[in-house]
Amino acid sequence: MSAPPVFDRALLAHRRRRALAGSGGGFLLDAVVDDLADRLAPLTRRFERALDLGAGGRVARLLAMTG
């Protein structure tokens, strides 16, 4: 007897493709970047490198503007 599938992989793949194709979540990423900017503002330490993973360059642009 095999274990029942926990996740519907086909459905997850479909949702991922739909999310990547559309721009409906841009407002949420913008809100996250704004929150990140507020959190980083009081820091005086400079970071030589940062990783913008999955934000479509939004974090990179923020860091480039603020130094």
ZIGIGI-V83434 format. One record per pair of residues at least 4 apart in sequence whose C-alpha atoms are under 6 Angstrom apart, sorted by the first residue. I is the first residue (numbers start at 0). J is the second residue. Records with the same first field share a line. If there is no record, write none. Layout:
I->J / J
This chain:
36->40
51->58
62->66
